[in-house]
Amino acid sequence: MTTYDADGITLEKVREYVWEIPQEGDMRTPARVLASEALLDEISDDKTLQQIKNATHLPGITNHAICMPDGHQGYGFPVGGVGALDAKNGCISPGAVGYDINCGVRMMTTNLTYDDVRGNEEELVDALFANVPSGLGGGGIVKGDADAIEGILARGVEWAVEEGYGVEDDLRACEDEGRRPDADPSAVSQKAKDRGRNQIGSLGSGNHFLEIQRVTDVFREDVGDAFDLREDQIVVLIHCGSRGLGHQVCNDYLRKIEKQHADLLDRLPDKELAAAPAGSELAEEYYGAMCAAINFAWVNRQLIMHRTRRVFERVFDRTWEQMEMQLLYDVAHNIAKKESHDVDGESRELYVHRKGATRAFPAGHPEVPAAYRDVGQPIIIPGSMGAGSYVLRGGDKSMTETFGSTAHGAGRLMSRTAAKDTYWGGDVQDELEQDGVYVKAQSGATVAEEAPGVYKDVDEVVRVSDALGIGDKVARTFPVCNIKG
């Protein structure tokens, strides 16, 4: 097959797993979809292809708009989308970042084995559910007064470590060391700060979770050693974002852009791609507010990790240090970061938008933490509750192919409404327990929305990433306990 047709859009096969929507009309670049034919069949089921084509109309977009193997329809810009926009002559788009700014994942390793946990699953899942706030609305591990909110927004995980919610090593194992220095708390509205005040250290709802996993396979022993991963080991995966604060930041700036830059909006094929011109006052304000929300999300995950360490101490009657509960890495999704990339032989500063996509810097890149620089940046790709997850490392071809990016998860096949119409939460929970996965959630509807059948095949997503050399497969994990909102 050399071409693929879906809903009036024709994709041309560039090479194995690389498909291109040619530039035409007002498109500023081509669009590319990275997928096998099986994944492309699923990606083409919704508006993903039209959305990635629409993204090529954004001013300053460079090389091509990219859809990752886990791509699916999002708000204006597809989830699994990457777009690099010139930071001087282009724009920055809240719609291409998304509402849950820095929805991301972090993995913590331990020296526990599956045998250490077996028999304690119910006690562990109950204790985690009781001690890690989840669900819609308020409730966090700490209540943030005005000074705390300002400190979190400005300094990220540095604030958490100084307040006793982490250690220095946690900073060194976090993307950007857990702090965006361009953060501007004054650009975050009081309404956004108020929404975040009571949610610091909480999972939220939807697809967010805390999961205890066991390592089932290590595919690259040398990289596994560098990441401290070994078969049968227990690890912890945390997936959540910036809660109501990030949502409000996105909403605030979308409304401002609609008023102040209506002329640019009128030139875009979808108003949900709303963008502010690079260099404009609004672009700078949004960037500062977005970076502050990124810091908030990192603190959110840091506090959940801190509370998880405390729960493990009580359940296993030893200190978290004795269990060697160390942060492997924390990666951000839903961001637009200023990064320098080689474009046509010259270095250019770009707003790299990764919406439902993960940074994937290769070995040798100066922004990879020193501990991993020889092997590449860790990448964490969650799957569904019944399919397991993966740890990858930044691939050698990521910088030339995807602006240093890869997929962020399995990618949804089914909307939440359709999932609840198809699955019954209690049945899903029973089936998972038969497979040795203990799940606790605020409601059966949440479990139904996140049933394994709702997601694409994470094995196939990772296989394509590995084959393209943008994210290399290192290890596979499988759930043991999972708590959800």
Secondary structure, DSSP 4 states (H G I P E B T S, - for coil): --EEEETTEEEEEEETTEEEE---TT-SS-EEEE--HHHHHHHTTTTHHHHHHHHTTSTTB-S-EEEEEEEE--SSS-EEEEEEEETTTSEE-GGGT-SSTT-EEEEEEEEEEHHHHTT-HHHHHHHHHHHS--SSS---SB---HHHHHHHHHHTHHHHHHTTS--HHHHHTBGGGG--TT--GGGS-HHHHHHHHT-BT---STT-EEEEEEEEEES-HHHHHHHT--TTEEEEEEEE--HHHHHHHHHHHHHHHHHH-HHHHHTSS-GGG--EETTSHHHHHHHHHHHHHHHHHHHHHHHHHHHHHHHHHHHHTS-TTTTT-EEEEEEE-SEEEEEEEEETTEEEEEEEEEESEEE---TT-TTS-GGGTTT--EEEE---TTT-EEEEEE-TTHHHHHSSEEE-SS-BSS-HHHHHHH--HHHHHHHHHHTT-EEEES-HHHHHHT-GGGB--HHHHHHHHHHHTSEEEEEEEEEEEEEE-
